[in-house]
Structures are given as C-alpha cells and as structure tokens.
Amino acid sequence: MQIGLEYGRAQEAGSSVEVDDLSLSRLLNKTKLNIERKRSFDERSLSELSINVRALEGYDSIYSPGGYRSGFDTPSTARNSFQPHPMVAEAWDSLRRSLVHFRGQPVGTIAANDHGSEEILNYDQVFVRDFVPSALAFLMNGEPEIVKNFLLKTLHLQGWEKKIDRFTLGEGVMPASFKVLHDPARKTDTLIADFGESAIGELHLLTLGSGGLYFSVRIQKTHECQKGMRLILALCLSEGFDTFPTLLCADGCSMIDRRMGIYGYPIEIQALFFMALRCALPMLKHDAEGNEFVERIVKRLHALSYHMRGYFWLDFQQLNDIYRYKTEEYSHTAVNKFNVIPDSIPDWVFDFMPTRGGYFIGNVSPARMDFRWFALGNFVAILSSLSTPEQSMAIMDLIEERWEELVGEMPLKITYPAIENHEWRIVTGCDPKNTRWSYHNGGSWPVLLWLLTAACIKTGRPQIARRAIELVENRLLKDGWPEYYDGKLGRYIGKQARKFQTWSIAGYLVAKMMLEDPSHLGMVSLEEDKAMKPLIKRSNSWTC
C-alpha cells in the first residue's frame, strides 16, 4: 500500500534502469503516529511495545493524506524489545532465497519456492499482487533497493503493447506478473511480462489498474511515474454507464482470482480503490492535468465513502432493518434503495451476527446483497479509513466475537462462510480447487496475518494480533510455509497448497515487525479525513 519510496531521475536505456539513490536517504526516518488504546483481550497496553517515534522535520519529505510520513526504515537498534522467535531467522532466509535478479539487481520475489512440487505452473514468476508483503518486509528492514527496482520495472512494463486474443488492452493496465529468463550462454537476461494471457482462466488482470495502485506507492514526481499513475487513474476514473461511485468488476478480479460469485462491486476492490485514490492525491504533480485529476479524485472519494459506509455496512441493527424492509418502494424517501428482498437473506447470517460487532458485506447491487465476510476488504477499509472509527472498532469486535469462525486454528479465513452443494456447482462452475472450506472458498490464508496485525495496531488491540501470531508460530514453519489451509478451523494443509509460499513468509515477517515497532503502521495506514461526509443511518431518508 503506502510503500514509501522517493527516488530521483529514472532513465530507461533499452530495458536497463539507472536511478539516483541519494534521494532515498531522505526517507530513512521515523514517523510520528497516533495509536489509541481500545478494548483488547487483557489490560496490557501498547506501552509494552517499543514505539520508537520522532517528529517530522523539513519540507522535502513525503506526507500521507492524513499528515504522516509513509516511508522510513527500522534500524536494528530500534527492534530490541522482543526476544526474536526462531521462526524469524528461518523466514528471512526463505524470503531471500525467493529473490529474482535481472542484470544483477533484485527486482522481486517469486510466488513460491516449492522444490517438492512436480508442477511449477506460474509460481516461479514475480506477481505484482504477491510482492506487496515482500516489499513491506524489505522496507521495514531498511532495504528499499529491491522495491525501487521492482517499481521501475513494472512502470517500464506498463508501457508495453498489451494484447489478448487480438484485443489491445488499455495503456494503464499493469502486468499481472513477470518472469526473468537467464541465458548463461549469451550472458543475457530477458524480461517476459504476463498481462493475463497466460494466467489460469485469464483472470489475473486485477481490475485494470487497481492492482497497479495496490501498493499506493509514494515516489518522486518524475515524468515516468506521473505518466504511469495518470494512465491508471484515467482507467479507474473513466466515465461509463454506472450510477454508483464503486468500481464495476468481473468475477475473479481480486485476490480471489477464480469464479466465486464476486462479480459486481466486491468490497475488496472498493477498499483498495479508496486507498489508491487517497494515496494518489499528494503524489500527483499540480499541473493542469494533475489538478483536474485531483478534483475528480476528491469528488469520487466523497461519493465512495458515503456509499460504502451506508449501503455496504452491516451490524445487528442494520440486519434487523433489512429483515423488516418493504419492497417495491418508489420515491426519494425510499429506505430500501436497492430493492433487496428480505427473504434473500441467508439463514447463517442471523446466527453469525453478534450484538456487538459489524462488517462491510461482500457486494451490493440492485436486488442483491452478498452477506459473506471478506477479510482483505474489511482490513483495507480500516487501514484506509474508509470505515469510520466506530465501524473499525466494530469490525475488530466481530473478530473477537467470532474468533473460531474467522480465525480458528490458523489465521485467517479469506471469506466466510464457504459455499456448498448446489450453490457451489452454480457459482464456481464445479471448481475442484474451490471446494468447501478450501482455497478461496473458506480457506485460511496465513498471508492475511499482516493485515490483521496492522488493523489491530490501528484500533489499539495488539493482543488480538499476538494471539493470532502465536497460532501461526505453532505450525507454519513446521508445515513448510503453506499457501493456505483447509477445513472449518484451518487445521489441514491445503490440498493443493504450495509449500514455501513467499507471501506466507513475508506476511509473517511484516506482522512481527509491526507488532515490535508499531510506528511501521505509517507505511500502510491513513488517518481519517475529517472532510468526508458523516455516515447517515440507513433508516433515515437518503440524499446523494
């Protein structure tokens, strides 16, 4: 998300890149971060953690929309309050073994380094999406070089002509992944990008550019970077036939990149879109075109926050209100704006919803509400401040109240509950990988640990993160760093899970480093924008 990188001139000669590293040193400072203590599992406070922060100085720094620096390192002297777990050293060794080099420079990490698997498929490639936790781990460890190289390479690949089945994709589309081919005979390296034509089901495009902005990077305002951002923004903010501020997406457009019934307006994409837009504001150069984008972004952010906080939010009271909805309303004072039929509410949600807690549901569109819990979307909503402070606390309440369902024995359920039987056949197309309580269909993904930890720190509940990390440390290394776990409680290594999955490794490291030094939260979190319109209760009249 907000990976803090500032760098000077970027010059492309052929496919080689030269970058001035001097400006990177300006980022290697600490940040001031407000962390408020809330309810947790016990009465211990964040004062137990070694929070090493200092105020910002100078005007040549990069600021987040919330007023906080997003880029800094963590000197080893600042990380000495915790006894390191033996897993940490093993994790770093495994992460470094996954590094990919192009012309002698590290440019990313492969998806998995599982030598025991007979089929490599595309797990030997550098995935733009999968590199996020690896990038954060290296930045938090004071190693920005690999992230800088990665960003430059993806910007370079964005400029390539992109065709799938004779159809030319938009200029702003970022690659789903890339691979480096080494020719030892000729002593050459070749970069090969995949824009979706080689991915399974061709579903790795990640919503046209939201994937590219997934990092919400902060970089120097060079021509190359400005052009890349503006191409992505032009795609995401393009006018169409939509009547909602949310992004319309096909199925398989997110971390869940196979058919799982998330077509429409999935919470994960909307939260990432919100985060990306907020991060773009201070990054855009204020020329004529940049100012036009800023104006469009501000308007979209206000509309998007209003829409999401109202229509996507579900707690006990909202569920009761929907249960009592009238249908076929026709007026500006209608409460049931999407004409949701109360009988379409699934039975499980009535038992799942506690009296204390709430969450953003998976999808909302006319006559359709997907009540499933999606972890990534809700955590990004907290980190981007798409959720109000009260909603953020309610999401954490839900995790505490439904720990067995959402965390179980291995963090963390990517979605809940699983779809089964006839619904599974219709929704997934009988996908053998997404059977019930497996993979994207209710599987448990260790990579989500870092997002949970970040959300815990932001909401003042580090004990939730500690408890989850302890579960991970009981098994993850012993099991060989699997990609995901199966079963209602996440007890079994996934039936097709790759071992030594890089983002499982990196996610653990990022979670540990954030918990040891909570000031790292500034890399991935934005403070609330007070200018956003307050939430209007669903039971009141709605005016957009």
C-alpha positions in Angstrom: 0.0 0.0 0.0 1.8 3.1 1.0 5.2 1.9 0.3 7.4 4.9 1.0 9.8 5.4 -1.9 11.3 8.6 -3.2 13.8 8.5 -5.9 15.4 10.9 -8.3 15.8 10.7 -12.0 14.8 7.4 -13.7 16.3 6.8 -17.1 15.4 3.9 -19.3 18.1 2.9 -21.9 16.7 -0.1 -23.6 15.4 -2.1 -20.6 18.2 -1.1 -18.2 17.4 1.4 -15.5 19.7 3.8 -13.6 18.4 5.6 -10.6 19.8 8.3 -8.3 19.9 6.7 -4.9 20.7 9.9 -3.0 17.1 10.9 -2.5 16.3 7.6 -0.9 18.2 8.5 2.1 15.7 11.3 2.9 13.1 8.6 3.5 15.1 6.7 6.2 13.5 8.5 9.1 10.9 7.6 11.7 7.3 8.8 11.7 5.0 10.2 14.3 2.0 8.0 14.7 -1.1 8.3 16.9 -2.1 5.0 18.4 -5.1 5.0 20.7 -5.7 2.2 23.2 -9.1 0.4 22.9 -10.6 -2.8 24.2 -8.4 -5.9 24.0 -8.1 -9.4 25.5 -6.4 -8.1 28.6 -5.5 -4.9 30.3 -2.0 -4.6 28.9 -1.5 -1.5 26.8 0.6 -0.5 23.8 3.2 0.9 26.3 4.6 -2.7 26.4 5.6 -2.3 22.8 8.8 -0.5 21.9 7.4 2.5 20.0 10.3 4.5 18.6 8.9 7.6 17.0 10.1 11.2 16.4 8.6 14.2 14.8 9.0 15.0 11.2 11.3 17.8 10.1 11.8 19.6 6.8 9.6 20.2 3.8 11.1 17.9 1.3 9.5 14.8 2.9 6.6 12.9 1.5 3.4 13.0 3.5 0.3 10.9 3.6 -3.1 12.5 3.2 -3.5 12.1 7.0 -0.4 14.1 7.6 2.0 11.3 8.4 5.2 10.2 6.7 4.8 6.9 4.9 8.4 6.0 4.3 11.0 5.0 6.9 13.3 2.2 7.9 13.7 0.3 11.2 17.3 0.3 12.5 18.2 -2.8 14.3 18.7 -0.8 17.5 15.0 0.1 17.4 14.0 -3.6 17.3 15.4 -4.9 20.6 12.5 -5.1 22.9 11.3 -8.5 21.9 13.1 -11.8 22.1 13.2 -12.9 18.4 11.4 -16.1 17.7 13.4 -18.8 16.0 11.0 -18.6 13.0 12.1 -15.1 12.2 15.6 -16.1 11.0 14.2 -19.0 9.0 11.7 -16.7 7.4 14.3 -14.2 6.3 16.4 -17.0 4.8 13.5 -18.3 2.9 12.4 -14.9 1.7 15.9 -14.1 0.4 16.0 -17.4 -1.4 12.9 -16.3 -3.3 14.6 -13.2 -4.8 14.6 -12.7 -8.5 17.5 -10.9 -10.2 17.6 -9.0 -13.5 21.0 -8.0 -14.8 22.5 -8.4 -11.3 19.8 -6.4 -9.5 17.0 -7.8 -7.3 13.6 -6.9 -8.9 11.1 -9.0 -6.9 10.3 -12.4 -5.3 8.8 -15.5 -6.9 5.4 -16.6 -5.7 6.6 -19.9 -4.3 9.9 -21.7 -3.9 8.5 -25.2 -3.6 11.0 -27.7 -4.9 8.8 -30.6 -3.9 6.1 -29.7 -6.3 6.0 -31.5 -9.6 4.2 -28.7 -11.5 5.7 -25.2 -11.4 2.9 -23.6 -13.3 3.4 -19.8 -12.9 4.6 -19.9 -9.3 8.1 -19.1 -10.5 7.1 -15.6 -11.6 7.1 -12.3 -9.8 3.4 -11.4 -9.2 2.7 -7.7 -8.8 0.0 -8.5 -6.2 2.0 -11.1 -4.3 5.0 -8.9 -3.9 3.2 -6.4 -1.6 4.1 -8.1 1.7 7.7 -8.9 0.5 8.1 -5.2 -0.4 6.9 -4.1 3.1 9.2 -6.6 4.8 12.3 -5.3 2.9 11.3 -1.7 3.5 10.7 -2.2 7.3 14.1 -3.9 7.4 15.8 -0.8 5.8 16.3 -2.4 2.4 14.5 -0.2 -0.2 16.6 -1.1 -3.2 14.6 -4.2 -4.3 11.4 -2.2 -4.0 12.7 0.6 -6.1 13.9 -1.8 -8.8 10.5 -3.6 -8.8 8.6 -0.3 -9.2 10.8 0.8 -12.0 10.4 -2.5 -13.8 6.6 -2.6 -13.5 6.4 1.0 -14.8 8.6 0.0 -17.7 6.4 -3.0 -18.5 3.2 -0.8 -18.3 4.4 0.9 -21.4 4.5 -2.3 -23.5 1.8 -3.0 -26.0 -0.7 -5.4 -24.5 -2.9 -7.7 -26.5 -5.1 -10.7 -25.6 -6.7 -12.6 -28.5 -6.1 -9.6 -30.8 -7.7 -7.2 -28.3 -5.5 -4.3 -27.2 -5.7 -3.5 -23.5 -5.8 0.0 -22.1 -2.5 1.9 -21.7 -2.7 2.0 -17.9 -3.0 -1.8 -17.4 -0.2 -3.1 -15.2 1.3 -6.6 -15.7 -0.2 -9.4 -13.6 3.3 -10.9 -13.3 6.7 -11.0 -15.0 9.5 -13.6 -15.3 13.2 -13.2 -15.9 14.8 -15.7 -18.3 18.5 -16.1 -17.9 20.6 -17.2 -20.9 24.0 -18.3 -19.4 25.5 -19.0 -22.9 24.8 -15.5 -24.2 25.0 -14.0 -20.7 21.7 -12.1 -21.2 18.6 -11.6 -19.1 15.2 -11.2 -20.7 12.1 -9.9 -19.1 8.8 -11.5 -20.0 5.5 -9.9 -18.8 2.1 -11.6 -18.4 -0.9 -9.3 -18.8 -3.4 -12.1 -18.3 -2.9 -14.0 -21.5 -1.1 -16.9 -19.7 -2.8 -16.8 -16.3 -5.2 -19.6 -15.4 -8.6 -18.6 -16.7 -7.0 -15.3 -17.8 -8.3 -13.8 -14.5 -5.1 -12.2 -13.1 -5.7 -8.7 -14.5 -6.7 -7.4 -11.1 -9.3 -4.9 -12.2 -7.4 -2.9 -14.7 -5.1 -0.8 -12.7 -6.4 -1.2 -9.2 -3.8 -3.9 -9.0 -1.1 -1.5 -10.1 -2.2 1.0 -7.4 -2.5 -1.8 -4.8 0.8 -0.6 -3.4 -0.3 3.0 -3.1 3.3 3.9 -3.6 4.9 7.2 -2.8 7.5 8.1 -5.3 9.3 11.2 -6.7 7.3 13.2 -9.2 9.3 12.1 -12.3 7.7 12.1 -15.7 7.7 8.3 -15.8 6.0 7.9 -12.5 3.5 10.7 -13.2 2.6 9.1 -16.5 2.1 5.7 -15.0 -0.2 7.0 -12.3 -2.2 9.1 -14.6 -2.8 6.2 -17.0 -4.1 4.1 -14.2 -6.3 6.9 -12.8 -7.7 7.5 -16.3 -8.8 3.9 -16.5 -10.3 3.8 -13.0 -12.0 7.2 -13.2 -13.3 6.8 -16.8 -16.9 7.7 -17.3 -19.3 4.9 -18.2 -22.9 3.9 -17.6 -22.6 3.3 -13.9 -24.8 5.2 -11.5 -22.7 4.2 -8.4 -19.2 5.5 -7.4 -18.0 2.0 -6.9 -15.9 0.1 -9.5 -17.8 -2.5 -11.5 -15.7 -5.7 -11.7 -15.9 -9.1 -13.3 -15.6 -12.3 -11.3 -12.1 -13.4 -10.4 -10.8 -9.8 -10.3 -9.2 -9.7 -6.9 -7.1 -11.8 -4.5 -9.9 -14.3 -5.2 -8.9 -14.8 -8.8 -11.3 -17.7 -9.7 -15.1 -17.8 -10.0 -16.5 -17.2 -6.6 -19.5 -15.0 -7.2 -17.8 -11.7 -6.5 -18.7 -10.0 -9.8 -20.3 -6.6 -9.4 -18.9 -4.4 -6.7 -16.7 -6.5 -4.4 -15.7 -5.0 -1.1 -12.0 -5.8 -1.6 -11.8 -3.8 -4.9 -13.7 -0.9 -3.5 -11.5 -0.6 -0.4 -8.3 -0.9 -2.5 -9.7 1.7 -4.9 -10.4 4.1 -2.0 -6.9 3.6 -0.6 -5.4 4.1 -4.0 -7.3 7.4 -4.6 -6.3 8.8 -1.2 -2.7 7.9 -1.8 -2.7 9.4 -5.3 -3.7 12.9 -4.1 -0.4 14.0 -2.6 1.6 12.2 -5.3 0.2 14.0 -8.3 2.1 16.9 -9.7 0.0 20.1 -9.6 0.0 21.0 -13.3 -3.2 21.4 -15.3 -3.8 17.7 -15.9 -2.8 16.9 -12.3 -5.2 19.4 -10.8 -8.0 18.0 -13.0 -7.3 14.5 -11.6 -7.2 15.9 -8.0 -10.6 17.4 -8.5 -12.1 14.2 -9.9 -10.5 12.1 -7.1 -11.8 14.4 -4.3 -15.4 14.1 -5.7 -15.1 10.4 -6.1 -13.7 9.9 -2.6 -16.6 11.7 -1.0 -19.2 9.8 -3.0 -17.4 6.5 -2.5 -17.1 6.8 1.3 -20.7 7.9 1.6 -21.9 4.9 -0.5 -19.7 2.3 1.2 -20.3 3.4 4.8 -24.0 3.3 4.3 -25.0 0.6 1.8 -22.2 -1.9 2.5 -22.2 -1.7 6.3 -23.9 -4.4 8.3 -24.3 -4.7 12.0 -27.1 -6.2 14.2 -29.4 -3.1 13.9 -28.8 -2.9 10.1 -29.6 -6.6 9.7 -32.8 -6.2 11.6 -33.7 -3.2 9.5 -33.1 -5.1 6.3 -35.1 -8.0 7.6 -38.0 -5.6 8.0 -37.6 -3.9 4.6 -40.6 -3.1 2.5 -40.1 -3.8 -1.2 -41.0 -2.1 -4.4 -40.7 1.4 -2.9 -40.7 4.3 -5.3 -39.8 7.8 -4.0 -36.8 9.8 -3.0 -37.5 8.8 0.6 -37.3 5.1 0.0 -35.3 3.2 2.5 -34.8 0.0 0.5 -32.8 1.8 -2.2 -31.7 -1.5 -3.9 -35.0 -3.2 -3.6 -33.4 -6.1 -1.6 -35.9 -8.9 -0.9 -35.7 -9.8 2.9 -36.3 -13.4 2.1 -33.0 -13.5 0.2 -31.1 -13.0 3.5 -29.3 -16.3 4.1 -30.1 -18.1 7.3 -26.5 -18.3 8.5 -26.1 -14.6 8.9 -28.7 -14.3 11.6 -26.6 -16.6 13.9 -23.3 -15.2 12.7 -24.1 -11.6 13.5 -23.3 -10.8 17.2 -25.0 -8.0 19.0 -21.5 -6.3 19.3 -19.7 -6.0 16.0 -20.2 -5.4 12.3 -18.5 -5.6 8.9 -18.7 -4.5 5.3 -20.5 -7.1 3.4 -19.1 -8.6 0.2 -21.2 -7.0 -2.5 -24.2 -4.7 -3.1 -26.1 -4.2 -6.3 -29.8 -3.9 -7.3 -31.8 -6.7 -5.6 -28.6 -8.4 -4.5 -26.6 -8.3 -1.3 -23.7 -10.7 -0.7 -23.6 -11.1 3.1 -20.3 -13.1 3.1 -17.3 -11.8 5.2 -14.2 -10.9 3.1 -11.1 -10.4 5.3 -8.9 -8.4 3.0 -11.6 -5.8 2.1 -12.5 -5.2 5.7 -8.9 -4.8 6.8 -8.1 -2.4 4.0 -11.2 -0.4 4.9 -9.8 0.0 8.4 -6.3 0.9 7.2 -7.5 3.4 4.5 -10.1 4.9 6.9 -12.9 4.0 4.5 -14.6 2.8 7.7 -15.4 5.3 10.4 -13.6 4.9 13.7 -16.8 3.3 15.1 -17.0 0.9 12.2 -13.4 0.0 12.5 -13.9 -0.9 16.2 -17.0 -2.9 15.3 -15.0 -5.0 12.8 -12.5 -5.9 15.5 -15.4 -6.7 17.8 -16.7 -9.1 15.3 -13.3 -10.9 15.1 -13.2 -11.3 18.8 -16.8 -12.5 19.0 -16.4 -14.9 16.1 -12.8 -16.0 16.6 -13.5 -19.7 16.0 -15.2 -19.0 12.7 -12.9 -16.3 11.3 -9.5 -17.4 12.8 -9.8 -20.9 14.2 -6.6 -22.8 14.5 -4.8 -21.0 11.6 -5.3 -17.3 10.7 -7.2 -16.2 8.6 -10.4 -17.0 6.7 -10.3 -15.3 3.4 -14.0 -15.4 3.2 -16.8 -16.8 5.4 -18.8 -19.0 5.1 -18.0 -21.5 2.4 -20.5 -22.1 -0.4 -21.5 -25.7 -0.8 -23.6 -28.2 -2.7 -25.8 -26.8 -5.5 -24.7 -23.3 -4.9 -21.1 -24.3 -5.2 -21.8 -26.0 -8.5 -23.6 -23.0 -9.9 -21.3 -20.2 -8.5 -17.9 -21.8 -9.1 -18.7 -24.0 -12.1 -17.8 -27.1 -10.0 -14.3 -25.7 -9.4 -12.2 -28.6 -7.9 -9.9 -26.2 -6.2 -12.6 -24.1 -4.5 -14.4 -26.9 -2.8 -16.0 -26.1 0.6 -13.6 -24.8 3.2 -10.7 -24.8 0.8 -8.6 -22.3 -1.1 -10.8 -19.2 -1.8 -13.9 -20.9 -0.6 -13.5 -20.5 3.1 -9.8 -21.5 3.2 -7.4 -20.0 5.8 -4.6 -17.8 4.4 -1.5 -17.0 6.6 -0.6 -14.1 4.4 -3.6 -12.2 5.8 -1.8 -12.1 9.2 0.0 -8.8 8.4 -3.3 -7.1 7.5 -4.9 -8.3 10.7 -1.9 -7.1 12.7 -2.0 -3.7 11.1 -5.7 -3.3 11.8 -5.2 -4.4 15.4 -2.5 -1.8 16.0 -4.5 1.0 14.4 -7.6 0.1 16.5 -5.5 -0.3 19.7 -5.9 -4.0 20.1 -2.4 -5.6 19.8 -3.5 -8.6 21.9 -5.6 -9.9 19.0 -2.6 -9.8 16.8 -0.4 -11.5 19.4 -2.9 -14.3 19.8 -3.1 -14.8 16.0 0.7 -14.8 15.6 1.1 -17.4 18.4 -1.2 -19.7 16.3 0.9 -19.2 13.2 4.2 -19.8 15.1 2.8 -23.2 16.3 2.6 -24.6 12.8 3.6 -22.5 9.8 7.3 -23.2 9.8 6.8 -26.9 10.7 4.3 -27.3 7.9 6.7 -25.7 5.4 5.1 -22.3 4.9 2.0 -23.4 3.1 0.0 -21.1 0.8 -3.3 -21.9 2.6 -5.1 -24.3 5.0 -8.3 -26.2 4.6 -11.2 -27.0 7.0 -13.6 -25.0 9.1 -10.9 -24.4 11.6 -8.0 -24.3 9.2 -6.5 -27.5 10.7 -5.3 -29.1 7.5 -2.6 -28.0 4.9 -4.5 -27.1 1.7 -5.0 -30.0 -0.7 -3.3 -28.1 -3.5 -1.3 -25.6 -1.4 2.2 -24.8 -2.4 4.9 -25.0 0.2 7.4 -22.2 0.9 4.8 -19.7 -0.4 6.6 -16.3 -0.4 3.8 -14.2 0.8 3.0 -16.5 3.7 6.6 -16.0 4.7 6.7 -12.2 4.2 3.3 -11.8 5.8 4.6 -13.3 9.0 7.7 -11.1 9.0 5.7 -7.9 8.4 3.3 -8.8 11.2 6.2 -9.5 13.6 8.0 -6.2 12.7 4.8 -4.1 13.0 4.0 -5.6 16.4 7.6 -5.0 17.6 7.6 -1.4 16.3 4.1 -0.1 15.7 5.4 3.0 14.1 5.7 0.9 11.0 1.9 1.2 10.7 2.5 4.5 9.0 3.6 2.6 5.9 0.2 1.0 5.4 -2.3 3.2 7.2 -4.0 6.6 6.6 -5.7 8.7 9.2 -9.4 9.6 8.9 -10.1 12.5 6.5 -12.4 14.8 8.5 -13.8 16.3 5.3 -15.5 13.1 4.4 -19.3 13.2 4.8 -20.5 11.6 8.1 -22.4 8.3 7.9 -26.2 8.7 7.5 -28.2 5.9 9.0 -29.9 3.6 6.6 -33.2 4.1 8.4 -33.2 7.8 7.5 -34.0 9.4 4.2 -31.1 9.1 1.8 -30.0 12.0 -0.4 -26.9 11.5 -2.6 
